[in-house]
Structure formats: structure tokens, C-alpha cells
Amino acid sequence: MDLLWLLMKWNQRLKQLLPACVIRWIRSVLESLDVLWWRKYYGQFGEDAVVQNILRERNWRKAAIGGATKIQRVPGFYVDIGAFAPIQHSNTWWFYKHGWRGINIDATPGSMKIFHRVRPRDINLELAVSSREGEITYYTWGIPNVMNTVSEECAQQVARQSGQSPQKFKIQAHTLEHILNEHLPSGQAIDFFSVDVENHNLEVLRSNNWKKYRPHLVVVEADAGCETFDTVANSEMLAFMKDQHYQVCGWTKPSLIFEQEASSCV
């Protein structure tokens, strides 16, 4: 049970049973114990920590509305597009460690070998995701490299900055809808998408069937040009997600976190 939830549920009873000075002393002791408040994250910019907090708040709200005496902790399901590595910079590893499972997708040749070994509960797919089915050029600087991409513009920029030209591969791309149709377990709800494919993120979002597959949260790296609140507010990505009835609920630059609007939740 979450310690904060426990304290909230017992707060009124403690006030009736104990003097205020004793309650203050208990609070002082608890605040001094770092282990009680310790948090861990693996995402490159703390995205998974933010997702933990958003989902924790959702569970608190559900418990409070239902009058529950404890928070139900049911492992969920994620879809990680541009998964990169099973642990390093992963937005989903913390959840895997806590009993979740999901689908990991990365286009880098050979990238899924380590996923199969480290994350055997997950469905691990080595392929590209784009808004159209068909062959696509993949630019890679090896395994692992966070700059591997299907975006020619992004690849050219990295090559200029690093002085190293990428290897080019022709690989098959599928839409996210196609992949989920093929690989999502029957009846499985999705708690969140994580999308990080180096300046091709909007194309990934466009490739989903948002009427059929609606995660509660979407964590997505903003494409080039979205470095400030103003540019994010006027971006194609934000406009697209608004059309799908999602709203921004977090920003861990450069990643945006979208939450499904309450009126569209089912």
C-alpha cells in the first residue's frame, strides 16, 4: 500500500487518538527516512517517473471515488516504439520490473537479441513504424545509438555534427495499427505508448487507429522545432493529438506526455 495513501486514510483517526505534538513528531520521523520516499527512474529525461506519478494519481482518484481502503496495483501494458535498449534510457523498464509487460519495437538490425534475453515476458519486434506500409530507408550508426532514424533530415544533421556517415538499410515499415492488429493480445488494454524515433514521431502517431487503440497516456519525443512552450503549443503534433482528444499533461523536454481527455475515456 502506498504510504501517502495510508497516511491520508488514517489522518482524521490519528487526530482523534493522538495529541498534535505526537502527530508532528511522527511526521518529523517519517520525513527524515529517505528510504520511504526514494524513487527510481530509467528514462533519459525522467519520463517514466512522470508516468508513474500520473498513473499513481489516477489510481488514488479511482480508490477515493470507490471508497476503497487500499490502492489496487494491477500490472499494466505498454507499447514502446523506438525502444532502443531494454534498460538504458528506457521509459518502460521500471514498469517491466514491477510486473508489467508490453510490446517493444525498434528498427535497428540486431537490436532485439538483447530484448529477448532481458525482457522475455515482452513481445519484441525488430521493424520500422511509419504512416505508410512499404520499404523505407533506415539510417544507423550502430547498436546501440539513440540517433538511429528513418528521417533523412535528422540523419543528415547527425552526420554533419558527428562527422560520421550512417549505414543505410532498406527495411520494411508497417503502420502502428497493422502492428497492433497482428501482435496485441486479444482484449488487452494499453496503458501507455512511448514513442521516440528521432524526428519521425508524428508519422508514428498518425499511423495508429485512434478509434481502436486508445492508451491512457502517450509519451512522445517532440519532433524538430519544438524546443519551447510556444513552439509546442503551435506544433502539428499538439494539433494532431488534440484532434484525437488528448491533452498535454507533462513535458520533460524534449518529451511530451499526453493524457486522454476525461470525456473521451471509456
VENSUL-V10799 format. One record per backbone hydrogen bond with DSSP energy under -1.0 kcal/mol. CO is the residue of the C=O (numbers start at 1). NH is the residue of the N-H. Records with the same first field share a line. If there is no record, write none. Layout:
CO->NH / NH
This chain:
2->6
3->7
4->8
5->9
6->10
10->14
11->15
12->16
13->17
14->18
19->23
20->24
21->25
22->26
23->27
24->28
25->29
26->30
27->31
28->32
30->33
32->34
33->36
34->37
43->46
46->50
47->51
48->52
49->53
50->54
51->55
52->56
53->57
54->58
55->59
56->60
57->61
58->62
59->63
60->64
61->65
62->66
63->68
76->101
77->191 / 192
78->103
79->194
80->105
81->196
83->85
87->90
92->96
93->97
95->100
96->99
101->78
102->123
103->80
104->125
105->82 / 83
108->111
110->113
112->116
113->117
114->118
115->119
119->122
123->104
125->106
128->174
134->173
136->171
138->169
139->149
140->167
145->148
149->139
151->155
152->156
153->157
154->158
155->159
156->160
157->161
158->162
159->163
167->140
169->138
171->136
172->128
173->134
174->130
175->179
176->180
177->181
178->182
179->183
180->184
185->188
191->217
192->79
193->219
194->81
195->221
200->204
201->205
202->206
205->208
207->177
209->213
216->260
217->193
218->258
219->195
220->256
223->226
228->232
229->233
230->234
232->235
235->239
236->240
237->241
238->242
239->243
241->246
242->245
245->261
247->259
250->257
252->255
254->222
255->252
256->220
257->249 / 250
258->218
259->247
261->264
